[in-house]
Amino acid sequence: MIRDIAAGTETALAMPMQHPGWAPDGRFIAGTFMTGGQRQTAEIMICPVEGVSCRRVAKGSHPHLSADGSRIYYHPFTDFDGESLWTVSEEGGDENK
């Protein structure tokens, strides 16, 4: 749920997410969505606060947004060493390890 304290309203996100984090400008929330709670299905999703549908940006979990919100740092589900860190643009391209 997104709660607007000033307006006293609540809006449900389009999907449940784990590890949610706000974009610095407040336009969206990035989080992890897992089908059936299985790590192999983990995807980084962006959900705009306007309530429109969420969109996938990468396969992975534990997203952290850059200070300007243009990049998302995350752990890919394919690297199980616990030390890999990847980044993807907010639009969902330009993935780098």
C-alpha positions as CSV (number, residue, x, y, z in Angstrom):
1,M,0.0,0.0,0.0
2,I,1.1,3.5,-0.7
3,R,-0.2,6.0,1.9
4,D,-0.4,9.7,1.1
5,I,-0.3,11.2,4.6
6,A,-1.1,14.7,3.5
7,A,-4.2,13.6,1.5
8,G,-5.2,10.8,3.8
9,T,-5.5,8.3,0.9
10,E,-4.1,4.8,0.3
11,T,-3.4,3.1,-3.0
12,A,-2.7,-0.6,-3.4
13,L,0.4,-1.5,-5.5
14,A,-0.3,-3.6,-8.5
15,M,1.6,-6.6,-7.0
16,P,3.1,-7.6,-3.7
17,M,6.8,-6.9,-3.4
18,Q,9.7,-7.7,-1.1
19,H,12.6,-5.3,-0.4
20,P,10.7,-2.2,-1.6
21,G,12.5,1.1,-1.9
22,W,11.3,4.5,-3.1
23,A,12.9,6.4,-6.0
24,P,14.5,9.6,-4.7
25,D,12.0,11.7,-6.6
26,G,9.0,9.7,-5.3
27,R,7.8,8.6,-8.7
28,F,8.0,4.9,-8.2
29,I,8.9,2.0,-5.9
30,A,11.4,-0.7,-6.9
31,G,11.1,-4.1,-5.3
32,T,11.4,-7.8,-5.7
33,F,8.6,-10.0,-6.9
34,M,8.8,-13.8,-6.6
35,T,6.2,-16.2,-8.0
36,G,5.3,-18.7,-5.3
37,G,8.1,-17.3,-3.1
38,Q,10.8,-19.1,-5.1
39,R,14.1,-17.3,-5.5
40,Q,14.6,-18.6,-9.1
41,T,11.6,-16.5,-10.2
42,A,12.8,-13.3,-8.5
43,E,12.4,-10.2,-10.7
44,I,13.1,-6.5,-10.0
45,M,9.9,-4.6,-10.6
46,I,9.1,-0.9,-10.8
47,C,5.7,0.2,-9.7
48,P,4.7,3.8,-10.4
49,V,2.9,5.6,-7.6
50,E,0.0,6.5,-9.9
51,G,-1.2,2.9,-9.7
52,V,-0.6,1.9,-13.3
53,S,0.8,-1.5,-13.9
54,C,4.3,-2.5,-12.7
55,R,7.0,-3.4,-15.1
56,R,10.0,-5.7,-15.0
57,V,13.5,-4.3,-15.3
58,A,15.7,-7.3,-14.5
59,K,15.8,-10.8,-13.0
60,G,17.2,-10.6,-9.5
61,S,16.5,-9.4,-6.0
62,H,17.2,-6.8,-3.3
63,P,17.1,-3.6,-5.4
64,H,18.8,-0.4,-4.2
65,L,18.3,2.8,-6.1
66,S,21.1,5.2,-7.0
67,A,21.0,8.7,-5.5
68,D,19.4,10.1,-8.6
69,G,17.1,7.1,-9.2
70,S,18.5,6.5,-12.7
71,R,20.2,3.1,-11.8
72,I,19.1,0.2,-9.7
73,Y,21.7,-2.1,-8.0
74,Y,20.7,-5.7,-7.4
75,H,21.7,-9.2,-6.8
76,P,21.1,-11.5,-9.8
77,F,19.4,-14.8,-9.1
78,T,22.0,-16.7,-11.2
79,D,25.0,-15.7,-9.0
80,F,24.8,-17.5,-5.7
81,D,28.2,-16.4,-4.3
82,G,26.5,-13.6,-2.4
83,E,29.1,-11.1,-3.7
84,S,27.8,-10.3,-7.2
85,L,26.3,-6.9,-7.7
86,W,24.7,-5.8,-10.9
87,T,23.2,-2.5,-12.1
88,V,20.4,-1.8,-14.6
89,S,18.9,1.5,-15.8
90,E,15.5,2.5,-14.5
91,E,14.1,1.9,-17.9
92,G,15.3,-1.8,-17.8
93,G,18.4,-1.8,-20.1
94,D,22.1,-1.4,-19.9
95,E,22.7,-4.2,-17.4
96,N,26.3,-4.3,-16.0
97,K,28.1,-6.5,-13.5
